[in-house]
Amino acid sequence: MVRRLWVQRQGLGLVMEDLYCYLGITRQGYTQRLKSWQAEVTLMKSVESQVLDYRKHKERRAGSRSLYYNLDIKGQFGLGVTKFEQLMSQYGLTLLPLRVRVVTTKSVCQSWNYDNLLNGLTINGINQVVVGDLTYVYIGRLLFYLFCLTDVYSARLVGLWGSDRMRAEDAKQALDHWIRHRGKGQLKHCIHHTDGGSQYFSERYLRQLNAQDIQISVAQNCLQNGFAEQRNGLIKHHLIPCRQMQELQAFQQQLLEMDYFYNYQRKQQGLGWRTPVEYEQYIADLEPDKRPVKTLHDFRQTAKSNMGF
């Protein structure tokens, strides 16, 4: 405002010293603030360029806190995270909330034989709980399906597969990817948790789980498979929109690139602003009793609270 008045001072017959006095500032103070504002504008032009480029090519809906660590804003500009978030809001670079309709896989009768083994469970390492989910992805007029398996402890994508059909054999592709990645014999007693979709209860899929001595856990509703829903939502709404895919083969190739970006390059708040791979390397050097402990939500307690017990 002061700068606009300064530009129009002659036409308004304004004496700037009177205005400074009225506002309780000095000419020197105004000059310093003007320089500070100009420096801020220059800084935010650079920040905006990087933010828009990151959202275009890496993660479409990256939030301010994630951008701060993934773009190394402190290292580049010396800004604290609170100041950066304030500037992002001030310069209109924040995102509106995304409202999506939750779509879950239809459960089958085979899944009714299994319980939710995650209620109140405490874990302190990888290969203890892996969650799976299936979602659909529209790219233009094309419809693809995404099968995803995620290690809950490190948030690492351990199985990822894309298809143009919802088949049990496609779900098994993600399962085989997980077993090859972690190594046969390394998943004994690991819990495999899904929402009970038919793709996860085919004869071939169950046979592979049993061969690895993997425990089977089933959610009673989508809320009890929230971690998997969240990972799929991240890929579907944040990462995939940055890609250009016109056919299934291209979709599968882009998933490989997104898998690498997510696991090796994208830092996460829940991992102390490390990537999943960095987090796994971090805990590998710790004794089991020294590792961070994660306690999963106990939906049985929630049910009792809702019933007034």
RASULHU-V404437 format. One record per pair of residues at least 12 apart in sequence whose C-alpha atoms are under 10 Angstrom apart, sorted by the first residue. I is the first residue (numbers start at 1). J is the second residue. If there is no record, write none. Layout:
BEGIN
i=I j=J
i=I j=J
END
This chain:
BEGIN
i=2 j=16
i=2 j=19
i=2 j=20
i=2 j=23
i=2 j=30
i=2 j=34
i=3 j=30
i=3 j=31
i=3 j=34
i=5 j=19
i=6 j=19
i=40 j=87
i=41 j=91
i=43 j=77
i=44 j=77
i=44 j=84
i=44 j=87
i=44 j=88
i=44 j=91
i=45 j=91
i=46 j=77
i=47 j=71
i=47 j=73
i=47 j=76
i=47 j=77
i=47 j=84
i=47 j=87
i=47 j=88
i=47 j=93
i=48 j=88
i=48 j=91
i=48 j=92
i=48 j=93
i=50 j=67
i=50 j=71
i=51 j=63
i=51 j=64
i=51 j=67
i=51 j=68
i=51 j=71
i=51 j=88
i=51 j=93
i=52 j=93
i=54 j=67
i=54 j=70
i=54 j=71
i=54 j=242
i=55 j=67
i=55 j=238
i=55 j=239
i=55 j=241
i=55 j=242
i=56 j=238
i=56 j=239
i=56 j=241
i=56 j=242
i=56 j=243
i=57 j=239
i=57 j=240
i=57 j=241
i=57 j=242
i=57 j=243
i=58 j=238
i=58 j=239
i=58 j=240
i=58 j=241
i=58 j=242
i=58 j=243
i=58 j=258
i=58 j=261
i=58 j=262
i=58 j=266
i=59 j=234
i=59 j=235
i=59 j=237
i=59 j=238
i=59 j=239
i=59 j=240
i=59 j=241
i=59 j=242
i=59 j=243
i=59 j=258
i=59 j=261
i=59 j=262
i=59 j=266
i=60 j=234
i=60 j=235
i=60 j=236
i=60 j=237
i=60 j=238
i=60 j=239
i=60 j=240
i=60 j=241
i=60 j=242
i=60 j=243
i=61 j=94
i=61 j=95
i=61 j=96
i=61 j=97
i=61 j=98
i=61 j=234
i=61 j=237
i=61 j=238
i=61 j=239
i=61 j=241
i=61 j=242
i=62 j=94
i=62 j=95
i=62 j=234
i=62 j=238
i=62 j=239
i=63 j=85
i=63 j=88
i=63 j=93
i=63 j=94
i=63 j=95
i=63 j=96
i=63 j=238
i=64 j=81
i=64 j=82
i=64 j=84
i=64 j=85
i=64 j=86
i=64 j=87
i=64 j=88
i=64 j=89
i=64 j=93
i=64 j=94
i=64 j=95
i=65 j=81
i=65 j=82
i=65 j=84
i=65 j=85
i=65 j=88
i=65 j=268
i=65 j=269
i=65 j=273
i=66 j=266
i=66 j=267
i=66 j=268
i=66 j=269
i=66 j=273
i=67 j=81
i=67 j=84
i=67 j=85
i=67 j=266
i=67 j=267
i=68 j=80
i=68 j=81
i=68 j=82
i=68 j=84
i=68 j=85
i=69 j=81
i=69 j=266
i=69 j=267
i=69 j=268
i=69 j=269
i=69 j=273
i=69 j=274
i=70 j=265
i=70 j=266
i=70 j=267
i=70 j=268
i=70 j=273
i=70 j=274
i=70 j=275
i=71 j=266
i=71 j=267
i=98 j=237
i=100 j=233
i=100 j=237
i=102 j=135
i=102 j=222
i=102 j=223
i=102 j=229
i=102 j=233
i=103 j=134
i=103 j=135
i=103 j=136
i=103 j=222
i=103 j=229
i=104 j=133
i=104 j=134
i=104 j=135
i=104 j=195
i=104 j=196
i=104 j=197
i=104 j=221
i=104 j=222
i=104 j=223
i=104 j=225
i=104 j=229
i=105 j=133
i=105 j=134
i=105 j=135
i=105 j=194
i=105 j=195
i=105 j=196
i=105 j=197
i=105 j=198
i=105 j=199
i=105 j=221
i=105 j=222
i=106 j=195
i=106 j=196
i=106 j=197
i=106 j=198
i=106 j=199
i=107 j=194
i=107 j=195
i=107 j=196
i=107 j=197
i=107 j=198
i=107 j=199
i=107 j=200
i=107 j=201
i=107 j=218
i=107 j=219
i=107 j=220
i=107 j=221
i=108 j=195
i=108 j=196
i=108 j=197
i=108 j=198
i=108 j=199
i=108 j=200
i=108 j=201
i=109 j=196
i=109 j=197
i=109 j=198
i=109 j=201
i=110 j=196
i=110 j=197
i=110 j=198
i=110 j=200
i=110 j=201
i=110 j=202
i=111 j=194
i=111 j=195
i=111 j=196
i=111 j=197
i=111 j=198
i=111 j=200
i=111 j=201
i=111 j=216
i=111 j=217
i=111 j=218
i=111 j=219
i=111 j=220
i=112 j=196
i=112 j=218
i=112 j=219
i=112 j=220
i=113 j=216
i=113 j=217
i=113 j=218
i=114 j=196
i=114 j=215
i=114 j=216
i=114 j=217
i=114 j=218
i=114 j=219
i=114 j=220
i=115 j=193
i=115 j=216
i=115 j=217
i=115 j=218
i=115 j=219
i=115 j=220
i=116 j=191
i=116 j=193
i=116 j=194
i=116 j=195
i=116 j=216
i=116 j=217
i=116 j=218
i=116 j=219
i=116 j=220
i=116 j=224
i=116 j=225
i=116 j=298
i=116 j=299
i=116 j=300
i=117 j=129
i=117 j=191
i=117 j=192
i=117 j=193
i=117 j=215
i=117 j=216
i=117 j=217
i=117 j=218
i=117 j=219
i=117 j=298
i=118 j=191
i=118 j=192
i=118 j=193
i=118 j=217
i=118 j=218
i=118 j=219
i=118 j=224
i=118 j=225
i=118 j=295
i=118 j=296
i=118 j=297
i=118 j=298
i=118 j=299
i=119 j=219
i=119 j=224
i=119 j=295
i=119 j=296
i=119 j=297
i=119 j=298
i=119 j=299
i=119 j=300
i=119 j=301
i=120 j=294
i=120 j=295
i=120 j=296
i=120 j=297
i=120 j=298
i=120 j=299
i=120 j=300
i=120 j=301
i=121 j=294
i=121 j=295
i=121 j=296
i=121 j=297
i=121 j=298
i=122 j=293
i=122 j=294
i=122 j=295
i=122 j=296
i=122 j=297
i=123 j=152
i=123 j=153
i=123 j=291
i=123 j=292
i=123 j=293
i=123 j=294
i=123 j=295
i=123 j=296
i=124 j=153
i=124 j=154
i=124 j=283
i=124 j=288
i=124 j=289
i=124 j=290
i=124 j=291
i=124 j=292
i=124 j=293
i=124 j=294
i=124 j=295
i=125 j=151
i=125 j=152
i=125 j=153
i=125 j=154
i=125 j=280
i=125 j=283
i=125 j=284
i=125 j=288
i=125 j=291
i=125 j=292
i=125 j=293
i=125 j=294
i=126 j=151
i=126 j=152
i=126 j=153
i=126 j=154
i=126 j=155
i=126 j=156
i=126 j=182
i=126 j=187
i=126 j=190
i=126 j=280
i=126 j=283
i=126 j=284
i=127 j=150
i=127 j=151
i=127 j=152
i=127 j=153
i=127 j=154
i=127 j=158
i=127 j=182
i=127 j=186
i=127 j=187
i=127 j=188
i=127 j=189
i=127 j=190
i=127 j=191
i=127 j=192
i=127 j=214
i=128 j=151
i=128 j=152
i=128 j=153
i=128 j=187
i=128 j=188
i=128 j=189
i=128 j=190
i=128 j=191
i=128 j=192
i=128 j=214
i=128 j=215
i=129 j=150
i=129 j=151
i=129 j=152
i=129 j=153
i=129 j=154
i=129 j=187
i=129 j=189
i=129 j=190
i=129 j=191
i=129 j=192
i=129 j=193
i=129 j=214
i=129 j=215
i=129 j=217
i=130 j=149
i=130 j=150
i=130 j=151
i=130 j=152
i=130 j=153
i=130 j=154
i=130 j=155
i=130 j=156
i=130 j=157
i=130 j=158
i=130 j=159
i=130 j=178
i=130 j=187
i=130 j=190
i=130 j=191
i=130 j=192
i=130 j=193
i=130 j=194
i=130 j=214
i=130 j=217
i=130 j=227
i=130 j=228
i=131 j=148
i=131 j=149
i=131 j=150
i=131 j=151
i=131 j=152
i=131 j=155
i=131 j=157
i=131 j=158
i=131 j=191
i=131 j=192
i=131 j=193
i=131 j=194
i=131 j=195
i=131 j=217
i=131 j=218
i=131 j=225
i=131 j=226
i=131 j=227
i=131 j=228
i=131 j=229
i=131 j=231
i=132 j=147
i=132 j=148
i=132 j=149
i=132 j=150
i=132 j=151
i=132 j=158
i=132 j=159
i=132 j=160
i=132 j=171
i=132 j=174
i=132 j=175
i=132 j=192
i=132 j=193
i=132 j=194
i=132 j=195
i=132 j=196
i=132 j=197
i=132 j=200
i=132 j=225
i=132 j=227
i=132 j=228
i=132 j=229
i=132 j=231
i=132 j=232
i=133 j=146
i=133 j=147
i=133 j=148
i=133 j=149
i=133 j=150
i=133 j=171
i=133 j=193
i=133 j=194
i=133 j=195
i=133 j=196
i=133 j=197
i=133 j=199
i=133 j=200
i=133 j=222
i=133 j=225
i=133 j=226
i=133 j=227
i=133 j=228
i=133 j=229
i=133 j=230
i=133 j=231
i=133 j=232
i=134 j=146
i=134 j=147
i=134 j=148
i=134 j=149
i=134 j=161
i=134 j=162
i=134 j=166
i=134 j=171
i=134 j=194
i=134 j=195
i=134 j=197
i=134 j=199
i=134 j=200
i=134 j=228
i=134 j=229
i=134 j=232
i=135 j=147
i=135 j=148
i=135 j=162
i=135 j=166
i=135 j=229
i=135 j=232
i=135 j=233
i=135 j=236
i=136 j=162
i=136 j=163
i=136 j=164
i=136 j=165
i=136 j=166
i=136 j=232
i=136 j=236
i=137 j=162
i=137 j=164
i=137 j=232
i=137 j=235
i=137 j=236
i=137 j=237
i=137 j=240
i=137 j=241
i=138 j=236
i=138 j=240
i=138 j=241
i=139 j=240
i=139 j=241
i=139 j=243
i=139 j=244
i=139 j=245
i=139 j=246
i=139 j=247
i=139 j=251
i=140 j=244
i=140 j=245
i=140 j=246
i=141 j=246
i=142 j=164
i=142 j=245
i=142 j=246
i=142 j=247
i=142 j=248
i=143 j=163
i=143 j=164
i=143 j=165
i=143 j=247
i=143 j=248
i=144 j=162
i=144 j=163
i=144 j=164
i=144 j=165
i=144 j=166
i=144 j=247
i=144 j=248
i=144 j=251
i=144 j=252
i=145 j=161
i=145 j=162
i=145 j=163
i=145 j=164
i=145 j=165
i=145 j=166
i=145 j=167
i=145 j=170
i=145 j=171
i=145 j=248
i=145 j=251
i=146 j=160
i=146 j=161
i=146 j=162
i=146 j=163
i=146 j=164
i=146 j=165
i=146 j=166
i=146 j=170
i=146 j=171
i=146 j=174
i=146 j=232
i=146 j=235
i=146 j=236
i=146 j=251
i=146 j=252
i=146 j=255
i=147 j=159
i=147 j=160
i=147 j=161
i=147 j=162
i=147 j=163
i=147 j=166
i=147 j=170
i=147 j=171
i=147 j=172
i=147 j=173
i=147 j=174
i=147 j=175
i=147 j=199
i=147 j=232
i=148 j=160
i=148 j=161
i=148 j=162
i=148 j=171
i=148 j=173
i=148 j=174
i=148 j=175
i=148 j=178
i=148 j=228
i=148 j=229
i=148 j=231
i=148 j=232
i=148 j=235
i=149 j=161
i=149 j=171
i=149 j=174
i=149 j=175
i=149 j=177
i=149 j=178
i=149 j=192
i=149 j=193
i=149 j=194
i=149 j=228
i=149 j=231
i=149 j=232
i=150 j=178
i=150 j=192
i=150 j=193
i=150 j=227
i=150 j=228
i=150 j=231
i=150 j=232
i=151 j=178
i=151 j=191
i=151 j=192
i=151 j=227
i=151 j=228
i=151 j=276
i=152 j=227
i=152 j=228
i=152 j=294
i=152 j=296
i=153 j=270
i=153 j=271
i=153 j=276
i=153 j=279
i=153 j=280
i=153 j=292
i=153 j=293
i=153 j=294
i=153 j=295
i=154 j=263
i=154 j=270
i=154 j=271
i=154 j=274
i=154 j=275
i=154 j=276
i=154 j=277
i=154 j=278
i=154 j=279
i=154 j=280
i=154 j=283
i=155 j=227
i=155 j=228
i=155 j=231
i=155 j=262
i=155 j=263
i=155 j=268
i=155 j=270
i=155 j=271
i=155 j=275
i=155 j=276
i=155 j=277
i=155 j=279
i=155 j=280
i=156 j=231
i=156 j=259
i=156 j=262
i=156 j=263
i=156 j=264
i=156 j=275
i=156 j=276
i=156 j=277
i=156 j=279
i=156 j=280
i=157 j=178
i=157 j=231
i=157 j=259
i=157 j=260
i=157 j=262
i=157 j=263
i=157 j=276
i=157 j=277
i=158 j=174
i=158 j=175
i=158 j=176
i=158 j=177
i=158 j=178
i=158 j=179
i=158 j=180
i=158 j=181
i=158 j=182
i=158 j=259
i=158 j=263
i=159 j=171
i=159 j=172
i=159 j=173
i=159 j=174
i=159 j=175
i=159 j=176
i=159 j=177
i=159 j=178
i=159 j=179
i=159 j=180
i=159 j=181
i=159 j=259
i=160 j=173
i=160 j=174
i=160 j=175
i=160 j=176
i=160 j=177
i=160 j=178
i=160 j=252
i=160 j=255
i=160 j=256
i=160 j=258
i=160 j=259
i=161 j=173
i=161 j=174
i=161 j=175
i=161 j=177
i=161 j=251
i=161 j=252
i=161 j=253
i=161 j=255
i=161 j=256
i=162 j=174
i=162 j=248
i=162 j=249
i=162 j=251
i=162 j=252
i=162 j=253
i=162 j=254
i=162 j=255
i=162 j=256
i=163 j=248
i=163 j=249
i=163 j=251
i=163 j=252
i=164 j=247
i=164 j=248
i=164 j=251
i=166 j=198
i=166 j=199
i=167 j=198
i=167 j=199
i=167 j=200
i=167 j=202
i=168 j=197
i=168 j=198
i=168 j=199
i=168 j=200
i=168 j=201
i=168 j=202
i=168 j=203
i=168 j=204
i=168 j=205
i=169 j=199
i=169 j=200
i=169 j=202
i=169 j=204
i=169 j=205
i=170 j=199
i=170 j=200
i=171 j=198
i=171 j=199
i=171 j=200
i=171 j=201
i=171 j=202
i=171 j=205
i=172 j=199
i=172 j=200
i=172 j=202
i=172 j=204
i=172 j=205
i=172 j=206
i=172 j=208
i=173 j=205
i=175 j=192
i=175 j=200
i=175 j=205
i=175 j=208
i=175 j=209
i=176 j=205
i=176 j=208
i=176 j=209
i=179 j=208
i=179 j=209
i=179 j=212
i=184 j=211
i=184 j=212
i=185 j=211
i=185 j=212
i=185 j=213
i=185 j=214
i=186 j=212
i=186 j=213
i=186 j=214
i=187 j=209
i=187 j=212
i=187 j=213
i=187 j=214
i=187 j=215
i=188 j=209
i=188 j=210
i=188 j=211
i=188 j=212
i=188 j=213
i=188 j=214
i=188 j=215
i=189 j=210
i=189 j=212
i=189 j=213
i=189 j=214
i=189 j=215
i=189 j=216
i=190 j=209
i=190 j=212
i=190 j=213
i=190 j=214
i=190 j=215
i=190 j=216
i=191 j=209
i=191 j=213
i=191 j=214
i=191 j=215
i=191 j=216
i=191 j=217
i=191 j=218
i=192 j=209
i=192 j=214
i=192 j=215
i=192 j=216
i=192 j=217
i=192 j=218
i=193 j=215
i=193 j=216
i=193 j=217
i=193 j=218
i=193 j=219
i=193 j=224
i=193 j=225
i=193 j=228
i=194 j=216
i=194 j=217
i=194 j=218
i=194 j=219
i=194 j=220
i=194 j=221
i=194 j=222
i=194 j=224
i=194 j=225
i=194 j=226
i=194 j=228
i=194 j=229
i=195 j=217
i=195 j=218
i=195 j=219
i=195 j=220
i=195 j=221
i=195 j=222
i=195 j=223
i=195 j=224
i=195 j=225
i=195 j=226
i=195 j=228
i=195 j=229
i=196 j=216
i=196 j=217
i=196 j=218
i=196 j=219
i=196 j=220
i=196 j=221
i=196 j=222
i=196 j=225
i=197 j=218
i=197 j=219
i=200 j=216
i=201 j=216
i=219 j=299
i=220 j=299
i=223 j=299
i=224 j=297
i=224 j=298
i=224 j=299
i=234 j=262
i=235 j=255
i=235 j=258
i=235 j=259
i=235 j=262
i=239 j=254
i=239 j=255
i=239 j=258
i=239 j=259
i=239 j=261
i=239 j=262
i=240 j=254
i=240 j=255
i=240 j=258
i=242 j=258
i=243 j=255
i=243 j=257
i=243 j=258
i=260 j=277
i=261 j=275
i=262 j=275
i=262 j=276
i=262 j=277
i=263 j=275
i=263 j=276
i=263 j=277
i=263 j=278
i=263 j=279
i=264 j=276
i=264 j=277
i=264 j=278
i=265 j=277
i=265 j=278
i=267 j=279
END
